[in-house]
Amino acid sequence: MRNTIRLIDANLNRARESLRVLEDIARFIIEDYKKAEEIRLIRHNLHNFLPPAHILITARDIERDEGRRFESPKKKGWQDVLTKNFAKCEEGLRVLEDFANPNISSLRYQLYGIEKTLLKRVTLSGLYLIIDTGLCEPVSVARELKDSGARLIQLRAKDIGLREFVEIAKEIKSLSEDLLLVINDRCDVALAVDAWGLHLGEKDMDISDARRIFSGVIGITCHTLKEAEKAEEGGADYISAGPIFRTSTKPELHPKGLDFISEVKKKMSLPVVAIGGINLENIALVKERGADAIAVCSAIISQKDIKGAISSYLAILHKNI
């Protein structure tokens, strides 16, 4: 019995410590205060499912605990810390569920949902490069993104045939496993190349229909708060909000301004990708308004030194992180 209580105590500590790390990352780095509060409540509610603390502590045997000699694996950054602490906490909760109280499964499944949301937000962060086949040689541009520190690419192809679109997408996807390829408009192309994501505009396939055949990440273009709310209700994984500034790629659209980012972020729980007329002069302002990711197209792909341009944008986005 004493060894079982030791096991429960060790896994409670494992889960509780991981929850504190997750809560602080959500609060101070990702700045998702809603998810931080949800994690805090799991941490506090955990004790309601377990024996009193004084019973657990009396069985604790630190001197004989072989776990003291284990070395923790090195982490590559706060994103890696986030991922590993989710895994550590979920493992601890599962042990507590089997040895202490099966009702702890409710907390574990809550955490799974939080994990899905936060990891999606982490993935959809930083620079989101849009490569338009009508404005550049797409594979060459994508090659410059490789090993740059940026991962997100949206491939937009309005000027070429379906077969060529598929071939270009396949070639870009083959450049690196680290690149996350999003296909603009075409669900069939996204399926054909097993793309990471699909981005849909207001005239494209309805998200409910796309969900039936595409299991990856789906983003929706939104020009108003009402459209953003509809996208969230429809099951979008992220929204593209804009155009923030006037843009040469879509000159017919009226710019929404920086306040639109703040407005959408206040109302939405989804990751928000800011788009439209963003360049080196204004990207810091966009970042300050809380955009999770920032989409750039012509301001990068029109440059002679594309890799240098990417580095300049990333330097601003990574400042103070």
C-alpha positions in Angstrom: 0.0 0.0 0.0 2.8 2.4 0.9 4.5 1.9 -2.5 1.2 2.6 -4.2 0.9 5.9 -2.3 4.5 6.7 -3.3 3.5 6.1 -6.9 0.5 8.4 -6.6 2.6 11.1 -4.9 5.3 11.0 -7.6 2.8 11.3 -10.4 0.8 14.0 -8.7 4.1 16.0 -8.5 4.9 15.2 -12.1 1.5 16.4 -13.3 1.3 19.4 -11.0 4.7 20.7 -11.9 4.0 20.3 -15.6 0.7 22.1 -15.3 2.5 25.1 -13.7 5.0 25.2 -16.6 2.1 25.0 -19.1 0.1 27.7 -17.3 3.0 30.1 -17.3 3.8 29.5 -21.0 0.2 30.1 -21.9 0.0 33.2 -19.8 3.4 35.0 -20.3 4.6 33.7 -23.7 1.6 32.8 -25.8 -0.6 35.3 -23.9 -3.7 33.1 -24.1 -5.2 34.1 -20.8 -8.3 31.9 -21.2 -6.3 28.7 -21.7 -3.9 29.7 -18.8 -7.0 29.9 -16.6 -8.3 26.6 -17.8 -4.9 25.0 -17.0 -4.8 26.7 -13.5 -8.3 25.2 -12.8 -7.1 21.7 -13.7 -4.1 22.1 -11.4 -6.3 23.2 -8.5 -9.1 20.6 -9.2 -6.6 17.7 -9.3 -6.3 17.6 -5.5 -10.1 16.9 -5.3 -9.6 13.5 -6.8 -6.7 12.3 -4.6 -5.9 11.4 -1.0 -5.0 14.3 1.4 -1.6 15.8 1.0 -0.4 14.7 4.5 -1.0 11.0 3.6 1.0 11.4 0.3 3.9 13.2 1.9 4.3 10.6 4.7 4.9 7.9 2.0 7.5 10.0 0.2 11.0 8.6 0.2 13.3 11.0 -1.6 16.6 9.3 -0.6 15.6 5.9 -2.1 13.9 7.4 -5.2 15.9 6.3 -8.3 14.2 9.1 -10.3 16.6 11.6 -8.7 19.4 10.2 -10.9 17.5 10.5 -14.2 18.6 13.2 -16.5 15.9 15.3 -18.1 16.2 15.5 -22.0 17.5 18.8 -23.2 14.8 21.2 -24.6 15.3 23.2 -27.9 13.2 26.2 -26.9 10.0 27.2 -25.2 8.0 25.4 -27.9 9.8 22.2 -27.1 9.2 22.8 -23.4 5.5 23.2 -24.1 5.2 20.0 -26.1 7.2 17.9 -23.6 5.3 19.2 -20.5 2.0 18.3 -22.1 3.2 14.8 -22.7 4.7 14.6 -19.2 1.5 15.8 -17.5 -0.8 13.5 -19.6 1.3 10.5 -18.7 1.1 11.4 -15.0 -2.6 11.9 -15.1 -3.1 8.5 -16.8 -1.1 6.8 -14.0 -3.2 8.7 -11.4 -6.4 7.6 -13.2 -5.4 3.9 -13.0 -4.0 3.9 -9.4 -6.0 6.6 -7.6 -9.2 7.7 -9.2 -10.7 6.8 -12.6 -12.6 10.2 -12.7 -9.2 11.9 -13.3 -9.9 11.0 -17.0 -12.1 14.1 -17.2 -9.1 16.3 -16.4 -6.9 14.4 -18.9 -9.4 14.9 -21.7 -9.7 18.6 -20.8 -5.9 18.9 -21.2 -6.0 17.1 -24.6 -8.3 19.9 -25.8 -6.1 22.6 -24.4 -3.0 21.0 -26.0 -4.7 20.9 -29.4 -5.5 24.6 -29.2 -2.2 25.8 -27.9 0.0 23.7 -30.2 -2.0 24.8 -33.2 -1.4 28.4 -32.1 2.3 27.8 -31.6 2.5 26.2 -35.1 0.6 29.1 -36.6 3.0 31.7 -35.4 5.7 33.9 -36.9 6.1 34.5 -40.6 3.5 33.1 -43.0 4.9 33.4 -46.5 2.5 33.5 -49.4 4.0 32.4 -52.7 2.0 33.5 -55.7 3.0 31.7 -58.9 2.0 34.8 -60.9 4.6 36.9 -59.1 7.6 34.6 -58.8 9.2 31.3 -59.5 7.6 29.4 -56.6 10.1 26.6 -56.0 13.1 28.9 -56.0 11.4 31.1 -53.4 10.4 28.2 -51.3 14.0 26.9 -51.4 15.1 30.2 -49.8 12.7 29.6 -47.0 14.3 26.2 -46.2 16.5 26.4 -43.1 15.6 30.1 -42.5 13.7 29.5 -39.3 10.3 30.2 -41.0 8.1 27.2 -41.8 4.7 28.3 -43.1 4.1 28.6 -46.8 0.9 29.2 -48.6 1.0 28.4 -52.3 -1.4 30.5 -54.4 -1.8 29.6 -58.1 -4.4 31.5 -60.0 -2.6 31.6 -63.4 -1.7 28.0 -64.0 -3.4 24.7 -64.7 -4.3 22.1 -62.1 -1.6 19.6 -63.2 1.2 22.2 -62.9 -0.2 23.4 -59.6 0.1 19.8 -58.2 3.6 19.4 -59.5 4.8 22.6 -58.0 3.2 21.8 -54.7 4.8 18.4 -54.6 8.2 19.9 -55.4 7.9 22.5 -52.6 6.7 19.9 -50.1 9.7 17.7 -50.9 12.2 20.4 -50.1 12.0 19.8 -46.3 9.9 18.0 -43.7 10.0 21.1 -41.6 8.1 23.2 -44.2 4.3 23.4 -43.6 2.6 23.7 -46.9 -0.9 25.4 -47.1 -2.7 25.2 -50.4 -4.8 28.2 -51.4 -8.4 27.5 -52.7 -8.0 24.0 -54.1 -9.0 21.2 -51.8 -8.2 18.6 -54.5 -4.6 19.9 -54.7 -4.2 19.8 -50.9 -5.4 16.2 -50.9 -3.2 15.2 -53.9 0.0 16.4 -52.2 -1.0 15.6 -48.6 -0.6 19.3 -47.7 -0.5 20.4 -44.0 -3.2 22.9 -44.6 -5.9 24.4 -46.9 -6.8 28.0 -47.1 -10.3 29.0 -48.3 -11.7 32.3 -49.4 -15.2 33.6 -49.4 -15.9 32.2 -52.9 -14.3 28.8 -52.3 -15.7 25.5 -51.0 -17.6 25.8 -47.8 -15.6 24.6 -44.8 -18.2 22.0 -43.8 -17.8 20.4 -47.2 -14.0 20.7 -47.1 -13.9 19.0 -43.6 -15.6 15.9 -45.1 -12.6 15.2 -47.4 -9.6 17.1 -45.9 -8.4 16.3 -42.4 -5.6 18.9 -42.2 -5.6 22.5 -40.9 -8.1 24.7 -42.6 -7.9 28.5 -42.6 -10.6 31.0 -43.7 -10.2 34.5 -45.1 -12.2 37.1 -43.1 -12.8 40.8 -43.8 -15.2 41.4 -41.0 -15.7 40.3 -37.4 -19.0 38.7 -38.4 -17.1 36.6 -41.0 -14.5 35.6 -38.4 -17.2 34.5 -35.9 -18.9 32.5 -38.6 -15.5 30.8 -39.5 -15.0 29.9 -35.9 -18.5 28.5 -35.6 -17.9 26.5 -38.8 -14.8 24.8 -37.4 -11.9 26.8 -38.9 -8.5 26.2 -37.4 -7.4 29.7 -38.0 -8.6 32.9 -39.6 -6.8 35.3 -42.0 -7.8 38.9 -41.0 -7.4 41.8 -43.4 -6.3 43.4 -45.4 -4.7 45.4 -42.6 -3.2 47.9 -45.1 -3.8 48.6 -48.7 -2.2 45.9 -50.8 -1.1 45.6 -54.4 -2.2 42.0 -54.7 -5.8 42.9 -53.9 -6.2 46.6 -54.6 -10.0 46.4 -54.7 -10.2 45.7 -51.0 -10.5 48.5 -48.5 -7.9 48.3 -45.7 -9.2 47.4 -42.2 -6.5 49.0 -40.2 -4.6 47.8 -37.1 -7.6 48.0 -34.8 -9.2 45.2 -36.7 -6.5 42.8 -35.4 -7.2 43.9 -31.8 -10.9 43.5 -32.3 -10.7 40.0 -33.8 -8.2 38.9 -31.2 -10.5 40.1 -28.4 -13.4 38.1 -29.7 -11.8 35.0 -31.1 -10.1 32.0 -29.6 -8.6 30.9 -32.9 -5.2 31.8 -34.1 -5.3 35.0 -36.2 -3.1 35.5 -39.2 -2.8 39.2 -40.2 -2.6 39.9 -43.9 -2.5 42.7 -46.4 0.2 45.3 -47.2 2.5 44.3 -44.4 6.2 45.2 -44.8 9.3 45.9 -42.8 8.0 49.4 -41.9 4.7 48.3 -40.3 5.2 44.6 -39.2 6.2 45.6 -35.7 2.9 47.5 -35.3 1.0 44.4 -36.5 2.9 42.2 -34.1 2.1 44.6 -31.2 -1.6 44.2 -31.9 -1.4 40.5 -31.1 -1.5 38.7 -34.5 -0.4 35.1 -34.0 1.2 35.0 -37.5 1.9 37.6 -40.1 1.4 36.9 -43.8 3.7 38.6 -46.3 3.6 38.1 -50.0 5.0 40.6 -52.5 7.1 42.5 -50.0 9.3 39.4 -49.8 9.0 37.4 -53.0 9.7 40.5 -55.1 13.1 41.0 -53.5 16.4 40.0 -55.2 17.7 38.7 -51.9 14.8 36.6 -50.7 16.7 34.9 -47.9 18.0 38.2 -46.6 14.4 39.6 -46.7 13.1 36.7 -44.8 15.8 37.1 -42.2 14.9 40.8 -41.8 11.3 40.0 -41.1 12.1 37.1 -38.7 14.5 39.4 -36.7 11.6 41.7 -36.0 9.1 38.9 -35.2 11.6 37.2 -32.9 12.5 40.3 -31.0 11.7 40.1 -27.3 10.5 36.5 -27.6 
